[in-house]
Amino acid sequence: MSINPVVFSKETFESFTDFLISTLNIADEGLENQLKDLIAYDLLRGSRLVNGPYIYLNRPFVKGKSIRDFTEALNLDPVLNTVFTYENLHKHQEEAAESIVNKHHTIVST
């Protein structure tokens, strides 16, 4: 399935403007309509807010093992179970930590 970049950017921008309008929560209907007109997306002129088109696909990370299962599987210090504020690692975090524990050269980037 191919993505039509014009339709994709229009739909993405419309979602953003809907979010913006709902976040601003303008009580005056006339002012809200003026803002909507000002930031509306036009297929020929684009937008006053964005010079795009910009496409950014941020896929969710694949879920990894729970920290408890991970520390047990690798025989790590159980204190690690209390250090983190979340229950599961992401798969890429799990793989990087396993690589380090197994003494492989590992590059970690943020």
N, C-alpha and C positions, 0 to 999 in steps of 0.2 A: 504494500500500500504506500503510495507516494503522498507527500504532504504538499499542498498548494501553499507556497509561502505567503501569498497575498491574503488568502482566506485565513491562514493560521495567524498572521500578524494582526489582522482585523479582529478576530475572535479573542486573541490574547489581550489586545488593547481594550476591547469592550469590557472584558472581565476586570481589567485594572481600573477602568473608569467607574464601573459599577461599585467596585470595592472602595474607591476614593470617595464617591458620593455618599455611600452608606457610612463610611468612617467619619466624614465631616459632619453628617447629620444636621444639615441646614434646616432650621425650622421654617424659614420664610420660603414658601413655594415658588415665588417669583424669582428670588435669588438663586434657588436651586436650579430652576429651569435655565437661567442665564448661564450658570456654571456648566450645566450639561451642554448647552449650545457652544460654549467656548471650547470645551475639551472634546467635543464629539469627533469621532474618527471619520474622515472623508477619504474614499478610495483614491481620489485623484490628488488631493492636497495633503493627505496624511493627517498629522495631528499637530496641535500647537504645543503639546507636552513632550512629544518624543520625535526625534529626528530620524529614527530607525530606518528600515525595520531591523530590529534586533531579535534574534532567536536564541533562547536559552532553555535547554531541556535539562531539568534537574530531576533525575529519576530517584526514587527512594532507594536507600541502601538495603541490601539483602540482610535479613536478620541472621545473626549468628547464635552461638550457644549462650546459655545463661552464664553469668560470671561464676556462679557456684559450680556448675557443670564443667566450665572451662578450667577453673583452678583445681578441681578434683582430677580431671583427665590428665593434666600436666603436672600433678603433684606440686602445686604452688602453695605458698603460705596462705592459710585460710584467712588471714587478716585482710587479704585483698577483697574478700566478700563484703567487708564493711566500709571500704574506702570509696567505692563508686556510688553515685546517686541514682544510677539506672540499673536495671536488672540484666539486660542482655547486651552483648557486644554486637557490632555489625560484623558481617562475614569478613570484610576486608581487615578489620581490626583483629579479629580472631586469627586470620591467616598470618598477619604481620607478627603478632605476638608468638605464635607457634614457630615461625621462622627464626625469631630471635632466641627463643628457648632452645631450639635445636641447633643453635650456634651457626646459623647461616647469615651471610651478609645480607642486610636488609636496609632499604632506603625508605624512610618515612617522611612524607610531605604533607603539609597542611595548606 
